[in-house]
């Protein structure tokens, strides 16, 4: 049995975070709660005073909120696509990683769509896009987005919950804390062969189903832009470009979460350097694909030289948005490539630095898709738009990040963040393999 695949037989390290809570946990939760409360206060201030308190104006009617929406939906691909693809390919090293990723998916999907409601100003206007209200029309990509994200959220919660059932049953039998909750969620799990077979079947079905759903979600998010005729939005490349970007930022977010959990919960024996190395290779692959799509997008725009498109193009490469564009290239490609390409630098520290850089750059990418195009509309209204976010928008953004972290903190306090039963199953399969090898040699 390879040293890289061995895990401790004692699972107490995975249960201790649920039973024991240090003061740093409560301090962190309290700080996050304060930031969330400030974000809610800022939203209430915006509702009372209107969208005029934001930096949005004519013609820039989308700003940080929509950039956040695309960013968080992108992060949500950390769980479904990464976990599902690794399950389909049978990668054994994935087992300590999958639940970390699947939890990010669910919480990012909870936070992300809220930005659309915030951007509307009046919450009641959300009803206008639904089909049972007279304004809701299926021809609108916005309604496609609502349908896809709803299906994705339901599928992701199911995809997270199914592998949790055996661990919930174990907590039900081992600890007294919240036994009523564990008893309810365990659904009478006893670990019988029939139950295991049903669970494996359901997990296999969800693994196959969730991949096209995840791909369709970010494709439809891209179509919200691409189905318009706005300069540098009306492009067939946007669908796959957004999907690659989502996987890119999703893997980066997963690596950051794993590094924090490894340090805070002392999971060094489970989340090993080899896991960061494998994810670093995936991240490097996505980095190269992202650069390819970005290069293709800007090259075709430049070569076509349509006047409206070129105005947006030069706003990014030679205008007021140039500093953001340079930082995006540096953080999304140059820094990650430096740390991920050489094997010696693809350590835990190296992959975390690259991941933080990527998330900064990918947020800037979403901002650069939105603001420059809206600042240069096809219809001349007498000048270029200027957008500067206000304290309200920044406060709400901080509150959303804190909400995502707070939900994750609560989750690891209630459930094991690493799948215990899958690790035990892996160890049993390894033992059987080792025992069978001598017999095969004799035959």
C-alpha positions in Angstrom: 0.0 0.0 0.0 1.4 3.3 -1.1 2.4 5.8 1.6 0.4 8.5 -0.1 -2.8 6.5 0.1 -2.6 5.5 3.8 -4.9 7.2 6.3 -5.1 6.8 10.0 -7.4 4.0 11.2 -8.6 6.1 14.1 -11.3 8.6 12.9 -11.3 10.7 16.1 -9.4 13.5 14.3 -12.3 13.9 12.0 -14.9 13.9 14.8 -13.0 16.1 17.3 -14.0 19.4 15.5 -17.6 18.4 16.1 -17.1 17.5 19.8 -14.5 20.1 20.8 -14.5 23.8 19.9 -11.7 26.2 20.8 -12.0 29.9 21.4 -10.6 30.7 18.0 -13.7 29.1 16.4 -16.0 31.3 18.4 -13.9 34.4 17.7 -13.9 33.7 14.0 -17.6 33.0 13.9 -18.3 36.3 15.9 -16.1 38.3 13.5 -17.8 36.8 10.4 -21.2 37.4 12.0 -20.4 41.1 12.5 -19.3 41.4 8.8 -22.5 39.7 7.7 -24.6 42.0 9.9 -22.8 45.0 8.4 -23.6 43.7 4.9 -27.2 43.3 5.8 -27.3 46.8 7.2 -25.8 48.2 4.0 -28.4 46.3 1.9 -31.2 47.8 4.2 -29.7 51.2 3.6 -29.8 50.7 -0.1 -33.4 49.5 0.0 -34.4 52.6 2.0 -32.5 55.1 -0.2 -32.6 53.4 -3.6 -29.9 52.3 -6.0 -28.6 55.9 -6.2 -26.4 55.1 -3.2 -24.4 52.7 -5.4 -21.9 53.7 -8.1 -24.2 52.4 -10.9 -25.6 55.0 -13.3 -26.5 55.4 -17.0 -25.3 53.6 -19.0 -23.5 51.3 -16.5 -26.5 49.6 -14.9 -24.6 46.5 -13.8 -21.5 46.7 -11.5 -20.1 44.8 -8.6 -23.3 42.9 -7.9 -23.4 41.1 -11.2 -19.7 40.5 -11.2 -20.2 38.9 -7.8 -23.0 36.8 -9.1 -20.9 35.4 -11.9 -17.9 34.9 -9.6 -19.8 33.0 -6.9 -21.6 30.8 -9.5 -18.2 30.1 -10.9 -16.8 29.1 -7.5 -19.7 26.6 -7.1 -18.1 24.5 -9.8 -15.5 23.5 -7.2 -17.7 20.7 -5.9 -19.9 19.3 -8.6 -17.5 19.2 -11.6 -14.3 18.4 -9.7 -15.9 15.9 -7.4 -18.1 14.3 -10.0 -15.4 14.0 -12.6 -13.0 12.5 -10.1 -15.7 10.0 -9.0 -16.4 9.1 -12.6 -12.7 8.5 -13.4 -12.2 6.5 -10.2 -9.4 8.7 -8.8 -8.8 7.3 -5.4 -6.9 10.3 -4.1 -10.1 12.4 -4.3 -11.8 10.8 -1.2 -10.5 13.3 1.4 -11.2 16.2 -1.0 -14.7 15.7 -2.4 -16.8 16.8 0.6 -14.7 20.0 1.0 -15.5 20.8 -2.6 -19.2 19.8 -2.5 -19.8 22.0 0.5 -18.3 25.0 -1.3 -20.7 24.4 -4.2 -23.8 24.5 -2.0 -22.8 27.6 -0.1 -21.7 29.5 -3.1 -25.0 28.7 -4.8 -26.8 30.1 -1.8 -24.8 33.4 -1.8 -24.4 34.0 -5.5 -28.0 34.4 -6.7 -28.7 36.9 -3.9 -26.7 39.4 -5.9 -29.3 39.5 -8.6 -32.0 40.4 -6.1 -29.7 43.0 -4.6 -29.0 44.5 -8.0 -32.7 44.9 -8.8 -33.1 47.4 -6.0 -36.7 46.4 -5.3 -36.9 42.8 -4.1 -40.5 42.4 -5.3 -39.3 42.8 -8.9 -37.8 39.3 -8.8 -41.3 38.1 -9.3 -41.5 39.8 -12.7 -39.3 37.2 -14.5 -41.3 34.2 -13.3 -43.5 32.6 -15.9 -46.7 32.6 -13.8 -46.5 36.4 -13.7 -47.5 38.1 -16.9 -44.0 39.6 -17.5 -42.1 36.3 -17.3 -41.1 34.9 -20.7 -39.2 31.8 -21.5 -37.5 33.6 -24.4 -35.5 35.5 -21.8 -32.0 34.1 -20.9 -32.7 35.5 -17.4 -35.4 33.0 -16.9 -33.2 30.2 -18.3 -30.7 31.3 -15.6 -33.3 31.0 -12.8 -34.3 27.5 -13.9 -30.8 26.2 -14.3 -29.5 27.6 -11.0 -32.6 26.2 -9.1 -32.0 22.8 -10.7 -28.3 23.0 -9.9 -28.9 24.0 -6.3 -31.3 21.1 -5.7 -28.9 18.7 -7.4 -25.9 19.9 -5.5 -27.6 19.6 -2.1 -28.6 16.1 -3.0 -25.0 15.4 -4.2 -23.6 16.6 -0.9 -26.2 14.9 1.2 -26.1 11.3 -0.2 -22.5 10.6 0.8 -23.1 12.2 4.2 -25.8 9.7 5.2 -23.4 6.9 6.5 -21.3 9.5 8.4 -24.4 11.0 9.9 -25.5 7.6 11.1 -22.1 7.1 12.7 -22.4 10.4 14.6 -25.9 9.3 15.6 -24.5 6.2 17.2 -21.3 7.7 18.7 -22.1 11.1 20.2 -25.0 12.6 22.2 -24.7 16.1 20.7 -27.6 16.9 18.3 -28.7 13.2 18.2 -32.2 14.3 17.2 -30.8 16.0 14.1 -28.5 13.1 13.2 -31.3 10.6 13.8 -33.6 12.5 11.4 -31.0 13.0 8.7 -29.6 9.4 8.8 -32.9 8.1 7.4 -32.7 4.9 9.4 -29.2 4.0 8.0 -27.9 0.7 9.4 -25.2 -0.1 6.8 -27.0 -3.1 5.5 -25.9 -4.5 2.1 -29.2 -3.4 0.5 -28.8 0.2 1.8 -25.2 0.3 0.6 -26.3 -0.9 -2.9 -29.1 1.7 -3.1 -26.7 4.5 -1.9 -24.0 3.6 -4.4 -26.6 3.5 -7.2 -28.0 6.9 -6.3 -24.5 8.4 -6.0 -23.6 7.0 -9.4 -26.8 8.5 -11.0 -26.2 11.9 -9.4 -22.6 11.8 -10.5 -23.6 11.4 -14.1 -26.5 13.9 -13.9 -24.7 16.7 -12.1 -22.0 17.2 -14.7 -24.2 18.4 -17.6 -26.3 20.4 -15.1 -23.1 22.2 -13.9 -21.9 22.8 -17.4 -25.3 24.2 -18.5 -25.5 26.6 -15.5 -22.4 28.6 -16.4 -23.1 28.3 -20.1 -26.5 29.9 -19.5 -24.9 32.6 -17.2 -22.6 33.4 -20.2 -25.6 33.5 -22.5 -27.2 36.3 -20.4 -24.4 38.4 -21.9 -23.8 36.7 -25.2 -27.5 36.8 -26.3 -27.4 40.6 -26.4 -25.7 42.6 -29.2 -23.5 44.6 -26.8 -19.8 45.0 -28.0 -17.6 42.2 -26.9 -20.5 40.3 -25.4 -22.2 38.9 -28.5 -19.8 36.0 -29.0 -20.1 32.3 -29.4 -17.0 31.7 -27.3 -18.6 33.0 -24.1 -20.3 29.7 -23.2 -17.1 27.5 -23.0 -15.1 30.5 -21.9 -17.3 30.9 -18.8 -17.2 27.2 -18.0 -13.4 27.1 -18.1 -13.3 30.2 -15.9 -15.7 28.6 -13.5 -13.6 25.4 -13.1 -10.5 27.6 -12.8 -11.8 29.7 -9.9 -13.5 26.7 -8.4 -10.3 24.6 -8.1 -8.5 27.7 -6.7 -11.2 28.1 -4.0 -11.1 24.5 -3.1 -7.3 24.6 -2.6 -7.6 27.6 -0.3 -10.4 25.9 1.7 -8.3 22.7 2.0 -5.2 24.6 3.2 -7.2 26.5 5.9 -9.0 23.2 7.1 -5.7 21.4 7.1 -4.1 23.9 9.4 -7.1 24.8 11.6 -8.4 21.3 12.1 -5.0 19.5 12.1 -5.8 17.3 9.1 -2.3 16.9 7.9 -2.6 13.1 7.8 -5.7 13.3 5.5 -5.0 16.4 3.3 -1.5 15.6 2.1 0.9 17.5 -0.1 0.1 15.0 -2.9 -3.5 16.2 -2.9 -2.3 19.8 -3.4 0.1 18.6 -6.1 -2.7 16.8 -8.1 -5.1 19.8 -7.8 -2.2 22.1 -8.7 -1.7 20.1 -12.0 -5.4 20.5 -12.7 -5.2 24.2 -11.9 -2.2 24.6 -14.2 -4.2 22.9 -17.0 -7.1 25.3 -16.5 -4.7 28.2 -16.3 -3.4 27.4 -19.8 -7.0 26.8 -21.2 -8.1 30.2 -19.7 -5.2 32.0 -21.4 -6.0 30.3 -24.7 -9.7 31.4 -24.5 -8.7 34.9 -23.4 -6.2 35.2 -26.3 -8.7 33.9 -28.8 -11.4 36.3 -27.6 -9.2 39.4 -27.9 -7.5 38.4 -31.1 -10.8 37.9 -33.0 -12.1 41.2 -31.7 -8.9 43.0 -32.8 -8.8 41.3 -36.2 -12.5 42.1 -36.9 -11.9 45.7 -36.0 -15.6 46.6 -35.7 -15.7 50.2 -34.4 -18.1 49.5 -31.4 -16.1 46.5 -30.4 -12.7 48.3 -30.7 -13.9 51.1 -28.4 -14.4 48.5 -25.7 -11.1 46.8 -26.7 -9.1 49.9 -26.3 -10.8 50.9 -23.1 -9.3 47.6 -21.7 -5.9 47.7 -23.4 -5.2 51.4 -23.5 -7.9 53.3 -21.5 -9.2 53.7 -18.0 -9.6 49.9 -17.5 -6.0 49.0 -18.5 -4.6 48.7 -14.9 -7.3 46.2 -14.2 -6.6 44.3 -17.3 -2.8 44.1 -16.6 -3.5 42.9 -13.0 -5.9 40.3 -14.4 -3.3 38.8 -16.7 -0.6 38.8 -14.0 -2.9 37.2 -11.4 -4.6 34.7 -13.7 -1.7 33.6 -15.7 1.8 34.8 -14.9 1.8 34.2 -11.1 0.0 30.8 -11.3 2.2 29.6 -14.1 5.3 30.5 -12.1 4.2 28.6 -9.0 2.4 25.7 -10.7 4.6 24.8 -13.7 7.8 23.8 -11.8 7.3 20.7 -9.6 9.5 22.1 -6.9 7.2 25.1 -6.4 3.9 23.2 -6.6 3.9 22.7 -2.9 1.0 23.5 -0.5 2.3 27.1 -0.1 2.8 27.5 -3.8 -0.6 26.2 -4.8 -2.3 28.4 -2.2 -0.4 31.5 -3.4 -1.5 30.7 -7.0 -5.1 30.1 -5.9 -5.4 33.4 -4.1 -3.9 35.1 -7.1 -6.4 33.4 -9.4 -9.4 34.3 -7.4 -8.4 37.9 -7.4 -7.8 37.8 -11.2 -11.0 35.9 -11.9 -13.1 38.5 -10.1 -11.4 41.2 -12.1 -12.1 39.2 -15.3 -15.9 39.2 -14.5 -15.7 43.0 -13.7 -13.9 43.6 -17.0 -16.5 41.8 -18.9 -19.3 44.0 -17.5 -18.1 47.5 -16.9 -16.1 48.4 -20.1 -18.9 47.1 -22.4 -21.6 49.0 -20.6 -19.4 52.2 -20.5 -19.3 52.1 -24.3 -22.9 51.5 -25.5 -23.7 51.3 -29.2 -26.1 54.2 -28.9 -24.2 57.5 -28.3 -25.7 59.3 -25.4 -23.1 62.0 -25.2 -20.1 60.5 -23.5 -18.6 57.5 -21.8 -19.9 56.0 -18.6 -17.8 56.0 -15.5 -18.3 53.5 -12.6 -16.8 53.7 -9.1 -18.3 51.4 -6.5 -19.4 53.0 -3.2 -19.1 51.8 0.4 -22.5 50.2 0.1 -21.5 47.8 -2.7 -18.1 47.0 -1.1 -19.8 46.4 2.3 -22.4 44.0 0.7 -19.6 42.2 -1.1 -17.7 41.7 2.2 -20.9 40.5 3.8 -21.4 37.9 1.0 -17.8 36.5 1.4 -18.4 36.4 5.2 -21.7 34.6 4.7 -20.0 31.9 2.6 -17.3 31.4 5.2 -19.8 31.4 8.1 -21.9 28.7 6.4 -18.8 26.7 6.0 -17.8 27.1 9.6 -21.2 26.0 10.8 -21.1 23.0 8.5 -17.7 21.7 9.8 -19.1 22.0 13.3 -22.1 19.7 12.5 -20.7 17.3 10.0 -17.3 15.7 9.2 -15.6 17.7 6.5 -13.9 14.5 5.2 -15.9 11.4 4.3 -15.1 8.9 7.0 -16.9 5.9 5.5 -15.3 6.4 2.1 -11.8 6.4 3.7 -12.6 3.2 5.6 -14.0 1.6 2.5 -10.8 2.6 0.7 -8.6 1.0 3.5 -10.6 -2.3 3.3 -10.2 -2.5 -0.5 -6.5 -1.9 -0.1 -6.2 -4.7 2.5 -8.1 -7.1 0.2 -5.8 -6.2 -2.7 -2.7 -6.8 -0.6 -4.0 -10.2 0.6 -4.8 -11.3 -2.9 -1.4 -10.5 -4.4 0.4 -13.5 -2.9 -2.3 -15.8 -4.2 -2.0 -14.3 -7.7 1.8 -14.8 -7.6 1.4 -18.5 -6.7 -1.1 -19.1 -9.5 
